[in-house]
C-alpha cells in the first residue's frame, strides 16, 4: 500500500499544480495548454511522472580485502 502511495503522490501533486497554473496564470484564447484545464492538468501529471523515473545511483567502490 505504501509503495502505491509513493507512486501516486507525485501524479496528484502534478495535477493540482497544473490546475493551479491554469487557474492563476492561464490565458483565455490562443494558448493551447493554458486555456483548457484538462490539458493543464494532464501536463502537470506528466511532469509529476518525471519524478517517478528512477535515477542512476553511484556505486561506492569497496577497497579490496587485505590478506
Gaussian input, Z-matrix of N, CA and C with variables (Angstrom, degrees):
# hf/3-21g

backbone

0 1
 N
 C     1     B1
 C     2     B2     1     A1
 N     3     B3     2     A2     1     D1
 C     4     B4     3     A3     2     D2
 C     5     B5     4     A4     3     D3
 N     6     B6     5     A5     4     D4
 C     7     B7     6     A6     5     D5
 C     8     B8     7     A7     6     D6
 N     9     B9     8     A8     7     D7
 C    10    B10     9     A9     8     D8
 C    11    B11    10    A10     9     D9
 N    12    B12    11    A11    10    D10
 C    13    B13    12    A12    11    D11
 C    14    B14    13    A13    12    D12
 N    15    B15    14    A14    13    D13
 C    16    B16    15    A15    14    D14
 C    17    B17    16    A16    15    D15
 N    18    B18    17    A17    16    D16
 C    19    B19    18    A18    17    D17
 C    20    B20    19    A19    18    D18
 N    21    B21    20    A20    19    D19
 C    22    B22    21    A21    20    D20
 C    23    B23    22    A22    21    D21
 N    24    B24    23    A23    22    D22
 C    25    B25    24    A24    23    D23
 C    26    B26    25    A25    24    D24
 N    27    B27    26    A26    25    D25
 C    28    B28    27    A27    26    D26
 C    29    B29    28    A28    27    D27
 N    30    B30    29    A29    28    D28
 C    31    B31    30    A30    29    D29
 C    32    B32    31    A31    30    D30
 N    33    B33    32    A32    31    D31
 C    34    B34    33    A33    32    D32
 C    35    B35    34    A34    33    D33
 N    36    B36    35    A35    34    D34
 C    37    B37    36    A36    35    D35
 C    38    B38    37    A37    36    D36
 N    39    B39    38    A38    37    D37
 C    40    B40    39    A39    38    D38
 C    41    B41    40    A40    39    D39
 N    42    B42    41    A41    40    D40
 C    43    B43    42    A42    41    D41
 C    44    B44    43    A43    42    D42
 N    45    B45    44    A44    43    D43
 C    46    B46    45    A45    44    D44
 C    47    B47    46    A46    45    D45
 N    48    B48    47    A47    46    D46
 C    49    B49    48    A48    47    D47
 C    50    B50    49    A49    48    D48
 N    51    B51    50    A50    49    D49
 C    52    B52    51    A51    50    D50
 C    53    B53    52    A52    51    D51
 N    54    B54    53    A53    52    D52
 C    55    B55    54    A54    53    D53
 C    56    B56    55    A55    54    D54
 N    57    B57    56    A56    55    D55
 C    58    B58    57    A57    56    D56
 C    59    B59    58    A58    57    D57
 N    60    B60    59    A59    58    D58
 C    61    B61    60    A60    59    D59
 C    62    B62    61    A61    60    D60
 N    63    B63    62    A62    61    D61
 C    64    B64    63    A63    62    D62
 C    65    B65    64    A64    63    D63
 N    66    B66    65    A65    64    D64
 C    67    B67    66    A66    65    D65
 C    68    B68    67    A67    66    D66
 N    69    B69    68    A68    67    D67
 C    70    B70    69    A69    68    D68
 C    71    B71    70    A70    69    D69
 N    72    B72    71    A71    70    D70
 C    73    B73    72    A72    71    D71
 C    74    B74    73    A73    72    D72
 N    75    B75    74    A74    73    D73
 C    76    B76    75    A75    74    D74
 C    77    B77    76    A76    75    D75
 N    78    B78    77    A77    76    D76
 C    79    B79    78    A78    77    D77
 C    80    B80    79    A79    78    D78
 N    81    B81    80    A80    79    D79
 C    82    B82    81    A81    80    D80
 C    83    B83    82    A82    81    D81
 N    84    B84    83    A83    82    D82
 C    85    B85    84    A84    83    D83
 C    86    B86    85    A85    84    D84
 N    87    B87    86    A86    85    D85
 C    88    B88    87    A87    86    D86
 C    89    B89    88    A88    87    D87
 N    90    B90    89    A89    88    D88
 C    91    B91    90    A90    89    D89
 C    92    B92    91    A91    90    D90
 N    93    B93    92    A92    91    D91
 C    94    B94    93    A93    92    D92
 C    95    B95    94    A94    93    D93
 N    96    B96    95    A95    94    D94
 C    97    B97    96    A96    95    D95
 C    98    B98    97    A97    96    D96
 N    99    B99    98    A98    97    D97
 C   100   B100    99    A99    98    D98
 C   101   B101   100   A100    99    D99
 N   102   B102   101   A101   100   D100
 C   103   B103   102   A102   101   D101
 C   104   B104   103   A103   102   D102
 N   105   B105   104   A104   103   D103
 C   106   B106   105   A105   104   D104
 C   107   B107   106   A106   105   D105
 N   108   B108   107   A107   106   D106
 C   109   B109   108   A108   107   D107
 C   110   B110   109   A109   108   D108
 N   111   B111   110   A110   109   D109
 C   112   B112   111   A111   110   D110
 C   113   B113   112   A112   111   D111
 N   114   B114   113   A113   112   D112
 C   115   B115   114   A114   113   D113
 C   116   B116   115   A115   114   D114
 N   117   B117   116   A116   115   D115
 C   118   B118   117   A117   116   D116
 C   119   B119   118   A118   117   D117
 N   120   B120   119   A119   118   D118
 C   121   B121   120   A120   119   D119
 C   122   B122   121   A121   120   D120
 N   123   B123   122   A122   121   D121
 C   124   B124   123   A123   122   D122
 C   125   B125   124   A124   123   D123
 N   126   B126   125   A125   124   D124
 C   127   B127   126   A126   125   D125
 C   128   B128   127   A127   126   D126
 N   129   B129   128   A128   127   D127
 C   130   B130   129   A129   128   D128
 C   131   B131   130   A130   129   D129
 N   132   B132   131   A131   130   D130
 C   133   B133   132   A132   131   D131
 C   134   B134   133   A133   132   D132
 N   135   B135   134   A134   133   D133
 C   136   B136   135   A135   134   D134
 C   137   B137   136   A136   135   D135
 N   138   B138   137   A137   136   D136
 C   139   B139   138   A138   137   D137
 C   140   B140   139   A139   138   D138
 N   141   B141   140   A140   139   D139
 C   142   B142   141   A141   140   D140
 C   143   B143   142   A142   141   D141
 N   144   B144   143   A143   142   D142
 C   145   B145   144   A144   143   D143
 C   146   B146   145   A145   144   D144
 N   147   B147   146   A146   145   D145
 C   148   B148   147   A147   146   D146
 C   149   B149   148   A148   147   D147
 N   150   B150   149   A149   148   D148
 C   151   B151   150   A150   149   D149
 C   152   B152   151   A151   150   D150
 N   153   B153   152   A152   151   D151
 C   154   B154   153   A153   152   D152
 C   155   B155   154   A154   153   D153
 N   156   B156   155   A155   154   D154
 C   157   B157   156   A156   155   D155
 C   158   B158   157   A157   156   D156
 N   159   B159   158   A158   157   D157
 C   160   B160   159   A159   158   D158
 C   161   B161   160   A160   159   D159
 N   162   B162   161   A161   160   D160
 C   163   B163   162   A162   161   D161
 C   164   B164   163   A163   162   D162
 N   165   B165   164   A164   163   D163
 C   166   B166   165   A165   164   D164
 C   167   B167   166   A166   165   D165
 N   168   B168   167   A167   166   D166
 C   169   B169   168   A168   167   D167
 C   170   B170   169   A169   168   D168
 N   171   B171   170   A170   169   D169
 C   172   B172   171   A171   170   D170
 C   173   B173   172   A172   171   D171
 N   174   B174   173   A173   172   D172
 C   175   B175   174   A174   173   D173
 C   176   B176   175   A175   174   D174
 N   177   B177   176   A176   175   D175
 C   178   B178   177   A177   176   D176
 C   179   B179   178   A178   177   D177
 N   180   B180   179   A179   178   D178
 C   181   B181   180   A180   179   D179
 C   182   B182   181   A181   180   D180
 N   183   B183   182   A182   181   D181
 C   184   B184   183   A183   182   D182
 C   185   B185   184   A184   183   D183
 N   186   B186   185   A185   184   D184
 C   187   B187   186   A186   185   D185
 C   188   B188   187   A187   186   D186
 N   189   B189   188   A188   187   D187
 C   190   B190   189   A189   188   D188
 C   191   B191   190   A190   189   D189
 N   192   B192   191   A191   190   D190
 C   193   B193   192   A192   191   D191
 C   194   B194   193   A193   192   D192
 N   195   B195   194   A194   193   D193
 C   196   B196   195   A195   194   D194
 C   197   B197   196   A196   195   D195
 N   198   B198   197   A197   196   D196
 C   199   B199   198   A198   197   D197
 C   200   B200   199   A199   198   D198

   B1=1.4496
   B2=1.5258
   B3=1.3442
   B4=1.4554
   B5=1.5309
   B6=1.3262
   B7=1.4602
   B8=1.5261
   B9=1.3231
   B10=1.4634
   B11=1.5222
   B12=1.3395
   B13=1.4609
   B14=1.5166
   B15=1.3243
   B16=1.4570
   B17=1.5221
   B18=1.3209
   B19=1.4646
   B20=1.5252
   B21=1.3174
   B22=1.4612
   B23=1.5250
   B24=1.3213
   B25=1.4647
   B26=1.5309
   B27=1.3496
   B28=1.4667
   B29=1.5267
   B30=1.3302
   B31=1.4604
   B32=1.5255
   B33=1.3322
   B34=1.4615
   B35=1.5272
   B36=1.3125
   B37=1.4699
   B38=1.5174
   B39=1.3350
   B40=1.4582
   B41=1.5112
   B42=1.3296
   B43=1.4603
   B44=1.5204
   B45=1.3214
   B46=1.4631
   B47=1.5209
   B48=1.3168
   B49=1.4625
   B50=1.5302
   B51=1.3282
   B52=1.4594
   B53=1.5150
   B54=1.3254
   B55=1.4640
   B56=1.5228
   B57=1.3206
   B58=1.4633
   B59=1.5279
   B60=1.3207
   B61=1.4655
   B62=1.5320
   B63=1.3223
   B64=1.4694
   B65=1.5233
   B66=1.3158
   B67=1.4669
   B68=1.5308
   B69=1.3153
   B70=1.4543
   B71=1.5269
   B72=1.3271
   B73=1.4576
   B74=1.5285
   B75=1.3082
   B76=1.4560
   B77=1.5190
   B78=1.3183
   B79=1.4539
   B80=1.5322
   B81=1.3174
   B82=1.4617
   B83=1.5306
   B84=1.3258
   B85=1.4612
   B86=1.5234
   B87=1.2931
   B88=1.4581
   B89=1.5224
   B90=1.2848
   B91=1.4601
   B92=1.5307
   B93=1.3215
   B94=1.4692
   B95=1.5282
   B96=1.3198
   B97=1.4620
   B98=1.5212
   B99=1.3116
   B100=1.4556
   B101=1.5175
   B102=1.3336
   B103=1.4591
   B104=1.5239
   B105=1.3158
   B106=1.4560
   B107=1.5280
   B108=1.3251
   B109=1.4725
   B110=1.5272
   B111=1.3244
   B112=1.4651
   B113=1.5207
   B114=1.3209
   B115=1.4621
   B116=1.5218
   B117=1.3272
   B118=1.4646
   B119=1.5251
   B120=1.3205
   B121=1.4650
   B122=1.5232
   B123=1.3227
   B124=1.4608
   B125=1.5229
   B126=1.3170
   B127=1.4569
   B128=1.5263
   B129=1.3159
   B130=1.4594
   B131=1.5162
   B132=1.3335
   B133=1.4651
   B134=1.5266
   B135=1.3162
   B136=1.4665
   B137=1.5219
   B138=1.3215
   B139=1.4597
   B140=1.5254
   B141=1.3226
   B142=1.4588
   B143=1.5180
   B144=1.3357
   B145=1.4666
   B146=1.5162
   B147=1.3180
   B148=1.4648
   B149=1.5297
   B150=1.3340
   B151=1.4527
   B152=1.5224
   B153=1.3175
   B154=1.4630
   B155=1.5171
   B156=1.3267
   B157=1.4622
   B158=1.5261
   B159=1.3261
   B160=1.4742
   B161=1.5239
   B162=1.3122
   B163=1.4545
   B164=1.5189
   B165=1.3055
   B166=1.4524
   B167=1.5281
   B168=1.3063
   B169=1.4574
   B170=1.5248
   B171=1.3213
   B172=1.4596
   B173=1.5222
   B174=1.3156
   B175=1.4522
   B176=1.5318
   B177=1.2917
   B178=1.4596
   B179=1.5182
   B180=1.3250
   B181=1.4587
   B182=1.5186
   B183=1.2917
   B184=1.4700
   B185=1.5186
   B186=1.3239
   B187=1.4682
   B188=1.5363
   B189=1.3147
   B190=1.4766
   B191=1.5341
   B192=1.3229
   B193=1.4573
   B194=1.5274
   B195=1.3063
   B196=1.4741
   B197=1.5199
   B198=1.3385
   B199=1.4640
   B200=1.4881
   A1=111.28
   A2=116.41
   A3=120.59
   A4=110.93
   A5=116.59
   A6=121.25
   A7=111.08
   A8=117.01
   A9=121.14
   A10=110.38
   A11=117.28
   A12=120.81
   A13=111.75
   A14=117.30
   A15=121.06
   A16=110.34
   A17=117.36
   A18=120.55
   A19=112.45
   A20=118.32
   A21=120.91
   A22=112.34
   A23=117.73
   A24=121.05
   A25=112.71
   A26=121.10
   A27=118.54
   A28=113.21
   A29=117.14
   A30=120.32
   A31=111.02
   A32=116.31
   A33=120.32
   A34=111.50
   A35=116.13
   A36=119.73
   A37=110.11
   A38=117.57
   A39=120.87
   A40=112.11
   A41=117.29
   A42=120.75
   A43=112.29
   A44=116.36
   A45=120.05
   A46=110.29
   A47=117.51
   A48=120.18
   A49=111.53
   A50=117.43
   A51=120.24
   A52=111.73
   A53=116.68
   A54=119.64
   A55=111.17
   A56=117.18
   A57=120.24
   A58=110.27
   A59=116.68
   A60=120.07
   A61=110.31
   A62=116.31
   A63=120.36
   A64=110.51
   A65=116.99
   A66=121.15
   A67=112.07
   A68=118.08
   A69=120.65
   A70=114.07
   A71=118.93
   A72=121.58
   A73=112.45
   A74=118.79
   A75=123.65
   A76=114.91
   A77=115.56
   A78=121.02
   A79=109.52
   A80=117.55
   A81=120.52
   A82=114.85
   A83=119.68
   A84=118.46
   A85=114.95
   A86=117.58
   A87=119.56
   A88=115.39
   A89=119.40
   A90=120.89
   A91=108.78
   A92=119.05
   A93=119.79
   A94=113.88
   A95=118.70
   A96=120.28
   A97=110.43
   A98=117.28
   A99=120.78
   A100=113.88
   A101=118.91
   A102=119.72
   A103=113.27
   A104=118.29
   A105=122.32
   A106=109.28
   A107=118.94
   A108=119.05
   A109=112.91
   A110=118.04
   A111=120.16
   A112=111.39
   A113=117.51
   A114=119.21
   A115=111.23
   A116=117.07
   A117=119.29
   A118=111.21
   A119=116.69
   A120=120.61
   A121=109.75
   A122=118.30
   A123=121.34
   A124=111.15
   A125=117.69
   A126=120.18
   A127=111.08
   A128=117.78
   A129=120.44
   A130=111.68
   A131=116.47
   A132=120.19
   A133=110.38
   A134=117.37
   A135=120.50
   A136=111.10
   A137=116.64
   A138=119.01
   A139=111.43
   A140=117.32
   A141=120.28
   A142=111.89
   A143=116.79
   A144=120.75
   A145=111.95
   A146=117.00
   A147=119.74
   A148=110.52
   A149=116.87
   A150=119.82
   A151=112.56
   A152=118.18
   A153=121.12
   A154=112.71
   A155=116.78
   A156=120.48
   A157=108.05
   A158=117.16
   A159=118.02
   A160=111.21
   A161=115.18
   A162=120.12
   A163=109.18
   A164=115.19
   A165=120.30
   A166=108.44
   A167=116.74
   A168=121.48
   A169=109.41
   A170=114.77
   A171=119.46
   A172=109.06
   A173=114.66
   A174=119.49
   A175=108.76
   A176=115.84
   A177=121.10
   A178=108.14
   A179=115.06
   A180=118.57
   A181=109.31
   A182=113.90
   A183=121.12
   A184=108.77
   A185=116.98
   A186=118.21
   A187=109.80
   A188=116.20
   A189=118.37
   A190=109.94
   A191=116.63
   A192=118.98
   A193=111.24
   A194=116.26
   A195=120.00
   A196=109.74
   A197=114.27
   A198=118.38
   A199=111.38
   D1=-41.89
   D2=-179.41
   D3=-65.09
   D4=-36.66
   D5=179.37
   D6=-64.18
   D7=-37.76
   D8=179.02
   D9=-67.51
   D10=-42.04
   D11=178.91
   D12=-63.17
   D13=-37.44
   D14=178.91
   D15=-63.66
   D16=-31.26
   D17=179.92
   D18=-85.05
   D19=-24.95
   D20=-177.52
   D21=-86.68
   D22=-32.88
   D23=-174.74
   D24=-58.42
   D25=-46.05
   D26=178.19
   D27=-62.13
   D28=-32.38
   D29=178.55
   D30=-68.76
   D31=-42.28
   D32=178.65
   D33=-65.92
   D34=-43.67
   D35=178.90
   D36=-63.12
   D37=-41.62
   D38=177.76
   D39=-62.61
   D40=-40.70
   D41=178.17
   D42=-65.35
   D43=-41.94
   D44=178.87
   D45=-65.70
   D46=-42.86
   D47=178.59
   D48=-67.44
   D49=-33.80
   D50=175.22
   D51=-63.99
   D52=-42.27
   D53=177.25
   D54=-67.64
   D55=-39.47
   D56=178.01
   D57=-62.73
   D58=-37.53
   D59=177.20
   D60=-63.43
   D61=-43.04
   D62=177.03
   D63=-62.14
   D64=-45.26
   D65=-173.56
   D66=-69.79
   D67=-44.00
   D68=-173.36
   D69=-93.51
   D70=-30.31
   D71=-173.68
   D72=-114.74
   D73=-29.44
   D74=-171.67
   D75=-52.37
   D76=155.39
   D77=177.75
   D78=-103.41
   D79=175.82
   D80=-170.80
   D81=-101.87
   D82=-26.19
   D83=-170.68
   D84=-118.51
   D85=-72.74
   D86=-164.73
   D87=-94.50
   D88=3.66
   D89=179.94
   D90=-90.82
   D91=113.38
   D92=-174.39
   D93=-66.92
   D94=-33.14
   D95=-178.48
   D96=-87.57
   D97=-43.86
   D98=-170.94
   D99=-82.60
   D100=-17.12
   D101=-175.85
   D102=-87.22
   D103=-10.27
   D104=-178.34
   D105=-122.62
   D106=123.38
   D107=-177.89
   D108=-65.28
   D109=-29.70
   D110=-179.13
   D111=-67.59
   D112=-41.92
   D113=178.87
   D114=-71.44
   D115=-34.37
   D116=176.75
   D117=-63.76
   D118=-43.08
   D119=178.37
   D120=-66.22
   D121=-41.21
   D122=179.54
   D123=-62.14
   D124=-45.01
   D125=177.46
   D126=-64.67
   D127=-36.59
   D128=175.97
   D129=-63.23
   D130=-41.52
   D131=177.96
   D132=-64.64
   D133=-40.45
   D134=178.48
   D135=-63.78
   D136=-40.10
   D137=177.15
   D138=-68.27
   D139=-34.99
   D140=175.06
   D141=-66.31
   D142=-31.41
   D143=179.35
   D144=-68.88
   D145=-22.12
   D146=178.15
   D147=-61.32
   D148=-33.21
   D149=179.82
   D150=-71.81
   D151=-10.79
   D152=178.62
   D153=-88.73
   D154=-11.73
   D155=179.80
   D156=-73.54
   D157=125.31
   D158=-177.55
   D159=-67.71
   D160=143.61
   D161=177.60
   D162=-98.01
   D163=158.59
   D164=-179.66
   D165=-80.55
   D166=126.12
   D167=-178.75
   D168=-95.01
   D169=143.66
   D170=176.50
   D171=-76.04
   D172=138.44
   D173=177.49
   D174=-92.56
   D175=134.85
   D176=177.29
   D177=-88.79
   D178=123.11
   D179=-178.83
   D180=-82.51
   D181=128.99
   D182=177.59
   D183=-87.95
   D184=139.91
   D185=175.64
   D186=-66.41
   D187=148.63
   D188=179.88
   D189=-63.23
   D190=145.98
   D191=-179.83
   D192=-65.65
   D193=136.30
   D194=178.96
   D195=-81.27
   D196=146.49
   D197=-178.30
   D198=-110.78

